Amino acid sequence: MPPSPPAHQFEYLPLVLRERGPARFPSGGGDENPATVANKAGRSGHAGGLRSHTANVSAAWEVRQATRLQDGLPDIDVGIPLLLKIDTSLELDDLRRQFGFEIVSEQEDGYIIVASEDVDLAEFQQKLNDFVGGITGSANVAKIHELREDLTQEERLRLILTETLFQEWPSIADSSTYICDVSITCVGTWEIPNKPSRNPRWKDETWARKENAWSTARLEAYDKWDALKDERLEAMRGIIQHYQAEILMNVDNVDSEALTLPDSFTLRLRMSGQGLKDLVLSYPYIFEVAEPDDIETPQQLARTLKSVQAQLDILPPDANAPAVCIIDSGLQEEHFWLEPGIDKEASHCFLTDASETDVADYVQPGGHGTRVAGAVLHGEEVPKSGTVHLEAWVQNARVLNNDCDMPREMFPPAVLREVVKRYHEGKRKTRIFNHSINTRTPCRTRHMSAWAAEIDLLCNDYDVLVIQSSGNLKCSQPAPCIGIAEHLAAGKTYPDYLSETSCRVANPSQSLQAITVGSVAYGAFENGGWRSFASENGHPSSFSRVGLGIWDSIKPEVVEYGGDCLLAAGSPPDVATPQDGRDCYPELVRSTLSGGPAFDRDEVGTSFAAPKVTRIAARLQSVLPDESCLLYRALIVQSAHWPNWANSLSRPEQANVLRRLGYGIPDIDRATENTDFRTTFITHKDRTLGSGDCHIYEVPIPAALRRPGDDYDIRIDVTLSYAAAPRRTRQKPRGYLATWLDWISNRKGEALESFLTRALKSDSDPITDGVGALGWAIESRGNWGRIPDIRRNVGTVQKDWAIVKSNALPEDLCIAVRGHQGWSRDPDAAARYSLVVSFEIVGQEIPIYEPLRVAVLELQSEVEAEIEAEIEMEIEE
């Protein structure tokens, strides 16, 4: 056996930024869309068809609006909605620039909902004439394949209503009352002008004037967006007041009645069926109407109560220890295992029908928030003896009622924003939030929900980290959201039923910025007619909702131990959590307000897996207090490995593992420490990257680790974690973010100079050397990596790993982080990011930390000397 590694002082090594510059992207390629080609060949016929549909749509809309006025309904003089099918290569902003259309929302299969203030569509009609005449600037008419007449608006309704509301739409009674979340776009038909480039002939005064004019135009654009949002909110109020509807307020009657996002706002409305139908059919800027989701958290039947006596000394955290906000059902603050770590001064109840000081956990049996807080403070096992020095403060934000539910009068995104602002701007400047709250249904995949988008916006704006549970399947539940027993009765077997759509992660765990946490089981169990679903440690929990997430992002990113349900034979089968199977359930602190033990194994759920990851985040804040939450997220994901059983599976089976376990189970030591056999490199502080820019990092690999005679397995992990401003109306990940990032690496045998020419845009042709990729597990395309049909570059945390023989390592590992244009045209739009690279010798045959440390510090000194020399030359010139 190899000798035990000596103790190392915790020390991450710096990732050296080797070069920066404009990114070189692969050329487009691909054949032109056949429909577009045909439209160019038959200009007159294509334009004539669009013209006919345009006239019909415009006339029908004018008739509808005139009829509304005759019926005494409020005037809505705001434009006309249109449903287009376009060539997917068409830039959406070209619809605005060239045709005067405002993008309401992007849909699947090339469908786009737009709106035009010009009800007669005169500008579009002129473009059709120009297209027939071959006039410059009209070619994109060929890429508008259809303008759907949709005179009954059935197709539009199908795209903006949830499936349930769409099915109910024909039978909605005028007098019925509905509570709905209505989302309205406010993008407008203008943009920030392109930033001017300086002409060498211009005088300083000329350049200053042009630069000032551009800055003024940019500020005016933002002012117009703000004004448009206010204008549309007022228009909505006119309809709402006419129908005596209500904009539901949140707990403290906050100033804004709408939840603001960069391109839209959402209102939770209580209104009659008549008003809802008129609003949706008449207001063209609505892009989503959703019924409020029911909040779900796992609560099982009460178990036999017993007393627990423990001889234990629990010491409070240090005064400046990290704070973790528990957004949940409240806490039993006087609980023996919790009380020393609770920041009681910060406790607050956000429920509209309770006092602000009513922060206890009344959920029966045993509470919910109390269990979550215990897992944050104590992890996998509740301590029974000795002295325990707590590492973090927990803060009590009660948002769920006695039934572990959020009242529908409370809009979850608005509540979440209020909580984050209160605690992040509070005394402890809280940065870590545990959110073990989900809906009972799988997330929708058409648009990012307002709740999930709010998490993304808060993480971007405040540099906070939200740890989010993935949600649970019920042991038994009728259609449409069937439970485990119903899947089994339908002939589905574990774990294959987890691939069903009904088992997808629950809202808001599709959020791209949150760390979404699923659950795994402790292992096999069989006794008294009951048996566990899992047959091995680390198998997915039978109840854990899984991925892929929205837009095929990898969700959940990580998993932790949340237990397993048990199965008893029968017809139908019996699925439950009987007391006999307590070894299958996590040990958790319990609320004793309604009796019962102070801790027990009597509950399962992803709710209790998530706080174990939150515990790692708190440790990272202790170790790296001045670093960003993006780095904490990267290090947590970087530390995650699959259980051993998963590594020997076939490629398709590993694709299912990735969907169910994400990147695996994180490890607190791997996330926060280096050893002789594991070395982690990080970027300190957030880096920023704009569209089209590229940063290249170099990790030198010493010759001693690449000796031809050696044949050791080296595991390389790379994780990119970034944040950018979201936009809800877009339906693709690359349009959802203002700027999106990805990363690429050099190939085996590809030298730094060759990689630079391949990654950076220059006049030189890229040099191609090397013998192929390093063997990444996932890769940026679904057929490039070992694991098929999944891409690593969809989400805002992008991890990949490869196991490389030591004698096949390159001289340098080079990583290029590239910025791509998202929805924003603002040249100052950028994404913040952190990058983490780890090397681990799998068999621990030789130490690698010290050789890598020496090599990277030498490279750092070399690069700093080069920069100093360049500065001196510039001064001399």
N, C-alpha and C positions, 0 to 999 in steps of 0.2 A: 504494500500500500504506500502511496506517496506520503511524505511527511506533512504534518498539519501546517497550514500556512501561518506565517507570523502575523501578529496583529498589525493592522494598518490604521493610521490616522485617516479619518474620512477626507477624501480629497478627489474631487472630480478634476479631470484634465481638460484644458481648453481646446475647443475645436478652432483650428487656425483658418481664418478667412484668407484664402490664397489669391483670389482674383474676383473682380466684379465687373459687370458690363451688361450690354444688351444681350438678351437670350437669343440663341438660334433654335428655332423650332423646325421640326420636319415639315417639308413642303406638303401642301394639301393633297393634291392628287384625287383620283376617283373620277368616274364618269359623271357628266352632267345629268341631272334628273331628266328622264325621258319625257315627262309631261311638260317640263320647261322647254325642252328642245322642240316638242310639237307645237307649243304655244308660239314660239318664235317663228316657226315655219308657217303657221296659219294665223297671222296677227289679226286679220280682219274678223275671222270667225271667233277667236278667243275674246277679243275686245267686245264683239257684239253680244256674246253670251254674258259677259260680266255686266255690260250696259243694261241688258234686259233685266237681270237679277237686281241690279242696283235700283232701277226705276220701280220695280215691284216692292222692294223692301222700303224704299223711301215713301212711296204712296201709302203703304199699309201703316207705317208708323204715324204719318200725318193724320190718317183717319182715326187711329187709336187715340192720339192725343186730343183730337177735336171731340171725340166721343166722351172722353174723360171730362172735358170742360163742360159739355152739355149736361153731364150727370152731376155737376157741382163738385167735382174732385179738384184738388189743388193742382195748379199749373206746374209742370216740370219742364221748364225750358232749358234743358241741359244737353241735348244731343240725342243721337240714335245709336243703339248697339248693333254691331255687325259680327257675324261669324265667318271667318276666313279659313281656308285651307291653303297653306303656303308651302313652297319648297323650303325644306329645313335648312338649306344653305343661306337663305335670305336673312340678313341682319335685321332684327326686329326694329332697331332704331331707324332703318330705312323706311319703314311704314310710317313713322312719324315725320321724318324729314321730307320725304317725297310725296306723301299722300295726305298729310295732315291728320293721320289717325293716332289716337291715344291708345297705348297698349293697356288693356284692362287686365288680361291674364293670358299666360301661355298654357296651352293644353297639350295633350298627347297627340302623336301621329300628325304633327304639323298643323293642328287646329289652333287658331288664335282668336280670342275675343277682343275686339277693338271698339272704340266709340268715336264718333265724329260729331263735332259741334255743328257742322254744316249738314242739316237734315236733308237737304236736296242733293248732297254729295257732288256739288258742282266741280270742286277741285279734282275729285277722283274721275269724274266724267271727262274732264279736260285731259288728264293723263292717259285715259283710254284713247282719245283722239290722237294724242301725240304718239302713242305706241303704234297705232295703225300707220301714221305718217313717218315712222322711223326717226322721230326727233330725239336728240340727245337728252338723256335724263329720264327716259320713260321705259328703259329695258326691263326694269324690275317688275313691270306689269306681267311679264311672262312667268314670274315666280309666284304670282298670286293665282293659284290653280283654281280656286272656287270662291265665290261669294255666295254663301248658302242663303236662300230666301228665308227659310225657317220662320214663316209668317206666324205660326202659333207659338214660337219661341221654345218649342219642345226640346230642340237640340241644345239651345243655350241653357235651359233649365237643367238638363241632364249634366251639364258641365259645371254649373255653379252650385247646385243643391247637393247635399249628401244623398247617398243612396236611399236612406230611409225617408227623407223629406220628399225626394223625387217620386217614390212610390206612393206616398200619401197625398201628393199635390192635387190630383183630380178630386179627391174626396174631402179636402179641407173645407170645413163649414165656415161661413162668414162670421158666425157668432162664437166660434171656438177661440180659445186663448192659446197663444204660442209664446214660448221664450226661445229666442234664436240669437246666435252671434252672426251679425251681418258685417262683412268686410268690404270696404270701399277703397278703390284705387284713387290716388291723387298724384299721378306722375306728370300729367300735362303733356303739351306738344312742343316743348322747348328743351334745350339742353345747354350745358356749359360749353361755350365755344372753345375750339382748340387753342391751346396756349401758343402764342406766336413764337417763331424761331427768329433769332436776331440776324439781320442782314449785316455783313461786315461793313457795308458802306454807310450804314445809319450812324448818325451822330448820337451821342449819349442822350441828348434831350429827346430825340425821335424815339429811341428804344424805351426810355422811361415813360413817354406818353402812351406808346402802344401797350406796354406792360401794365400800366395803370388802367387803361381802358379795358383790358382783358379782366383784371381783378374786379373792376366795377361790374362788368357784365356777369361774372361768376356770382358775385354777391346778389345781384338782381335776380338771377335764376333761383337761388335759394329762397329769396324773399317771395318770389312768385309761387314757389311750391308751398310755402307756409300759408300764403293767402289762399291758394287753391284748396288746401285742406280745410281752412276755416269756412270758405264758401260752400264746400260740399257738406260740411257738417250742418251749416245753416239750412241748406236745401233739404237735408234729411229731417231736420227738426220740423220743417213745414209739413211734411207728410206725417210725421209722428204725431204732431199736435192735432192734425185734422182727424186722425183716427183715435185720439185720446189714448195713445199708447204711452209707454214709459221707457225711458232709458234707465236701466237698473244701475244703482250706485253701489260703490264698495263701502268698506267698513267705516271709513272716516269722512265720507262725503268729500273725497279729494277734488281738487279744482277741475281736473280734466275729466270729462265724461267719456272720453274715448282714449283707447290705448294707442299711442302714436308709434309708428314704425316709419322707416325712411320713405316708403312709397305708398303707404296705406294707413287706414285706421279701422278699428273694429268696434262696433257697438253691441252690447247685449241688450236686446229689446224684448219687452213684454207687449204684445199687440194682438189684435183680433186676426182671425184668419183672413177676413176681407182686406184688412190693412196690409197684411204680409203679402198677399197675392198682388195687390196693386203696387206696393213698393218694389217687389222683385221684378215684375213685368214692365214697370215704367221707368225705373231708375237705371240708366245704362252703365254706371260705373261700379256696380256690385260685381265682385268676382267670386264670392263664396258666401253661402248661407248654411250654417251648421247648427244643429240642435246641441245644447250644452251636454258635455259628456258627464256620465256618472263617475264620481271618484270611487276607486276601489282600493281597498287594502285588506289583507287576509286576516280574518278573524274566525277562529274555530270554536267548537263547543267547550264548555268549562271542563277541567279535569279535576281529579281528586286533589284536594288541597292538603298540604302538609307544611309544617313549620321547619324553618331552616335556621339553625344557629351557626354563626361563624365567628371565629376569633381572627380579626383582621383589622389592620390599621391602614386607613386610606388617607394619604396626604394630598392636599390640594395642589393644583398646578402652580408653577411659578407665576408671579404677577404678570409677566410679559409673555406668557405662553400663548400659542395660537388659540383663536376662538373658532368654534364650529357652530353654526346656526342650524338647529334642528327644526325644519319646517314640517309640522306634523300635528298630532292631536293633543299637544301639551305634554307635560312631564309631571311625574310625582316627585316634586322637588325635594321633599324631605326623605327620600329613599336613602337607605344606608349606603348603598353602592354608588349613588349618584351625587348626593348632597355636597360633598367636598368639591366637586368639579363644576357646579352650576353657577353661572353668572346671573344671580337672581336679580340684580339691578336692571338687567336688559330684558327680562321676561315680559311678554306682551301677548295679549289675545287680540286677534284680528277679526273674530267673528262678529257679524253685525248685530246679533241678538244676545250678546254676552258682554259682561264688563271687561274692560281692558286688562284688569288684574286677575281675571278668572282663567288661570293658565294650567290648571290641573288636568291630568289625563284620566277621563272618565270612561274610556272605551273598555268594554267588558268582553271576555275576561282577561285581565292582566295588562291592559293598556296596549298602546301601539307606539306612540312617541317615546314612552319610557323604555321599551325594549330597544328601539333604535339608538337612543342615547347611551344605553348600557353597552351596546356593541361598539360605538365610537370610543368610549372610554376604556373598555376592557378587552375588546377583540373577541377572539374565538372562545375563550373560557372565562367565566366569572371567577375571580380569585376567591379562595376560601380561607387562606391563612397568610401570615407574614405581613410585610409592609409594602404597600403599593403607592408609588408616587405618580399621580396622574400627569399626563403630558399635555392636555389641552383643556380649555374651558368649553362647556357646552352652553348654548343660549337657546331659550325656549320661545319659539314663535308658534303660537297655537292658531292654526287655520282650519282644523277639522273639528266637527262637533262630537257629541257623545256617541253617535253612530259611526264615527270614523268617516264622515262624509262632509263635503263642502256645500253649503246651501247654494241653490241656483241663483240667488240674488247676488252672489259674489262671483265676479268674473275672474277665473284663475290667473290669467296673465297680469291683470291689474293688481291682484293680491300679491303675486310673486314680486312684481316691481316694488310695491310698497314695502315688502319685507326686506328685500335686498338693499334698497335705499336706506331704510331705517338702520340696519345693522352695519352696512358697509360705511355709512357716514357717521356711525356712532363712536362711542368711546374706544372700542377695541379695533375699529376699522376691519371688521370681519371680511374675510376673503373666501372662506370655504362654507358651502351650504349643502346640507344633506336633504334631499327631496325624495323621500320614499312614498310618493303619491302618484297614482296613475288612474287612468280611466279603466273601465271594465272591458273595453273593446279594443281591437287592434287599431293602430293609428291609420289615418287616411294617407294615401300616397300621391294624391293629385297636387296639393299645395302643402307647404309647411303650415301646420296649425298656428293659430295666434299664440297659443300657450308655448309651444316649442320655439317659435320664432322669438318670443320674448326672452326665453333663456339665452338664445343666441345673441340677441341684442345686448342683454345685460352683461354677458361674459365679454363681449367686445368693448362695451363702453366703460365698464368698471374693473376689468381684469379680475374677475371672480371665477371660482370654480364650482360648478354645480354637479354633485354626484347624484345620479338619477337611477332609480330602480326600473327594470325593464317591464314589470307587470307580471301578473299571475293568471293562470287558468284556474277556474273553480274545479273542485272535485267533481261536481255535477252541476250542470246548468242547461236549461232548454235553449233551443234555437232562438235567435240566429247565432248568438255567441256561445256555442256549446262548450261543455266542460269535458274533463278527461274521460269520465265514464261514457259520455255520448260518443266520443271519438272511438273508444274501444268497441262500443256496441255497433258502430257503423263499419267494423272490420278493420279499423286502423290499429296499428301496433306501435308500441313505444320502441324507439324514439321517433319513428317515422311520422307519427301524427303531428309532431312539432313543425313539420314542413308545410302544414296546411295554412292557408291564408288567415284563418281564424286564430292562429297562434302567434301571429306577428306581434312585435313589440307594441306596447300600448302608449297612447298619447300621454305625456309629452316626451317619451324617451327616444323619439326619432330626432330630437334636437341634435344638430351637428356639433355644438360646442360642449354639451354636457358629456361627462363620462357615464355611459349607460352600463348598468351592472345586472347581469343575469345570475342564475343560481345553479350550483352543482350539488350533487348528493355525496354523502359520506361513504357510501358503499353498499354492499349487499346485506339484506336482512330477510329472515324467514322464520316465523314463529306463530303458533296459534292460528293457523289458517291465513295469516297475513304475510305478504312478501313485498319487498321494495321493488320499484320499477328498475332502479339502477342495479347493475350487477358488479360494479366496480367503483372505487373511489374516483371522484371527478367526472362521472357521467352526468349529463345534463339532468337537472331536476325535472320530474314529470310535469310540474306546473309552470316552469319558467318560460316566459314568452321570449321569442328568439327573432333573429333576423332572416333575411336582410332587412335593413331599414328603408326609409324613404329614398328613392332614386338609387336603390341597390347599394347604399352605404353599409359599411360593416358595423352592425349593431347586434347585440351589445358588444362593446369593445373588450370588456373583461367580465369575469365571473368570480363569485366567491361562494362559500358554503352557506346555503340557505335551507338545506334539508331535502326531504323527499316525501311524497305521499305513498301510502301503502295500498295494495290491491288484494282483495279477497275474491276467490272464484265465485261465480254466480251468473245468473242471467236475469236482468242485466248485471254486469260486474259491480262490485262495491268498491268505491274509492274513498278513502278517508285518512285521518291521522289519529289512529287509536293510541291509547296510552301505552299499549304493549310495545309500540315501535319507537319509544322515546329516544333510543340511540340513533335514530335516523333524523332527529330534529336538532337544530342548533341550541346551545345553552344560552339563555337570555335572561337579563334582569326583567322582572315583572312588576307591574303596579300592584300594590296590595290594597288599594282603596276599596275594592269590592271583595276583599278576602283573597286567600290563596297564598302560595309560597312567594318569597322574595325573589327567587329565581327558579327556573325550571327548563326542561326540554318539552315544550307543549305547543309549539307553534312553528310554522314554516313560511317561507316567502322570500321573494326577491327584496322585499322591504328590509330584511335583516341581513341580506348579503351586501347591499349597498353601503351601510355604515362601516363595514370592515374595510372597504376601499377608502372611505372618508378618513378612517384612522391613519391610513398610509399618507394621505394628503396632509393631515395635521403634522405627522412626523417630518414630512418634507419641508413644511413651513418652518418647523423648529430648526432644521438643519440648514436651510437656505432661505432665511427670512427676507432677504432683499431681492430675491428672484421673483419672476412672474408666475402666475397660475398656469400659463401656457407651458412652462417648464415642468411644473408639478404634474400636469396632465401627461406630458411626454414621458416623464420618468416612471409614472405608474404603468402606463401602457407598455413602455420598454421593458419593465420588469416581469411582465406577464409571459408565462410559458404554458404550453399545453401539457396535460398529464401524459405520462410516458406511454399509455396505451394508444394514444392518438397518433403517435409518430410513425407507427408501423402500418397504418391503414392505407388503403388504395387512394388514388387521387380523388375520385368522386366522393369517397367516404370522408376524406379530409376537407372537402368543400362543405360538407354538412357539419363537420366539427367547427369550421370557421363561422358558419351561420349560427350555431348554437352556443359556442363557447367564446366567440370572438378570438382575441389573441391569447386567451387562457386565463390562468389564475395569477394575479400579481403577487409579488413577494416583497415584504417590507424591507428585508435586508438587501435584496438585489436592487431595490429602488433607491436606497439611501446610503449604500456602502460599496466600496471597492475591496477587492482582495488580491492576493498574488495572482490569482487565476482569472480574474474578471476586471476589466478596465473600461470605464465609461467616460466619454468625452461629451462636453456640453457647450452650447453657446451661452455665455453669460449675458444677462439682460435681454430684453426683446430686441430682435432685429426687425427692420421694416423693409418691405420689398414692394415695388410698384409694378404695374403691368408692363411686360416686356423686359423686365430687369432680371438679372441672374447673379447669384452669389455662389462661389465655388469654394468648398472646404477640402482641405487635404489632411489626411492622417498618414504620416510616414510609418511604414512597417519595417522594423530593423531586419537586417540580413540574418541575424541569429534566429529569428522566428520563421524564416523562409528557407532554411537549409534543405537542399535536395534530398538528403538522406532521411529526413524526418517525415513522418506521415501522421501528424496529429490532426484531430478534428477541431477546427476553430469555428465557433458560432459567432456570426456578425449580425447585430440587430441595428436597425436605423429607424428612428421615429421622428417625423415632422409634425409639429403641433402649431396651428396658426388660427388667427381670428380675423374676420373682416365683417363689414356692415352687411346685414341681410336685406333682402327685398322679397316680400311674400308673394307678389303677383307672378313671379316666374316659377316655372314648373321643372326646371332642370337645375342641377347643383351649380353649374357654371354660370347660370344667370341669377341664381339666388344670392350670390355674394358679390360685393363690389369689386373685389380682386380675389382670384383663387390661385393657389399655389400647388406645385407638385415637385417631386425630386427625381433625379436620375443619378446613376453611378457609372463609374468607368467599368470597362469589361476586363476579363482576365487578360493580362498581358498588355493592356492599354496604358501607355505612359501618360503622365500629367499633360505634356504639351499636346498630345493627340486629343485628349479629352477636352482641353480648353478650346481647341478649334471646332470640336463637335458641339460644345455646349454654348459657346459665345458667338454672337453674330459678328462677323468680320468679312473683309474682302477675300480672305483666303478660303479655299475649298476645304471642307473638313477632311482631316487625315483619318483613314480607317486602318487601325491596327488592332491587335488583340484577337482572341480566339473564341469570343462569345461571352455571354453574361455570366455573372458570378454564381448564378443558380438561385435567384430569389424565389421565395415560396409563392408570392402572389403576383408581383409585377404590375405594370400600369395598364396592361391589356389582358382580357380574360383568357387568352390562349398563349401567353408568354411565360407565365410562371408554372411552378409544379402543380398548384391548385387551380383547377379550371373554373372559368365562368365568373370569377370574382376579380374586381380591380381594386388596387390599393389607393388610387388617387381620387376617389369620389368624395370622401369626407374631409373634415378639417383636422383629423389626426390620422396620419398615414404611416403605418408601420410595415416593415418587411424584414425577413430574416433569411439567412443562408448559412449552411454549414460547408466550409471550404477546407480542403486539406492544406496543412501548413505549407507544404512545398509548392502549392498552387496559388498562394496569396500574391497579389500584385505588390510592387514596390511601394505604392501609395494607394490608399483607398480614397477616391475622390467623389465627392457628393456635390451635385449642382442643384440648388433650390431656385426654381423658376417662377416668375410672376406672370399671370395671364389676366387678360381683361375680362371682368365680369360685367355686371350691369352698369357700373359707373364709368362715365367718360371724363370725370374730373382727373386731370393729370396728377393731382396731389393724392388721389385715392391710393391707399396702400394696405397691405396686410401685415400684421405683426406675427412673428413666428419665433419658435425655439426649435433647435435641432439637437438630437441626441444620437450618439453612435457608441455601441458597446462591442468589445471583443471578449470572448470567454472561451477558454480551452476546456473542451467538454470532459476529457478524462483527467484533467489536472496533472498532466505529466510534467510540465515545466512551468515555472513562473513567467508571466507575461507583463505584469503591471510595470515593473521597474524599467525594462527595456523600452516599452512604449512611452513611459513618462519622460525618459531621457531624450528619446527621438523627437517627441513633439515640442519639448522645451527648446531644443536646438533649432527646430524649424521656426518656432515663434521668434526666436532671436534673429534668425536670418531674415524673416519677412519684415520685422521691425527695422532692421538695418537698411533693407532695400527702400522702405518708405522714407526713412530719414534722408537717404541719399537723393531720392527723387525730389524731396522738398528743398534740399540745398541747391540742386540744379535749377529748380524753378526760381529760387531767390536770386541766384547769380544771373539768370537770364533777364 
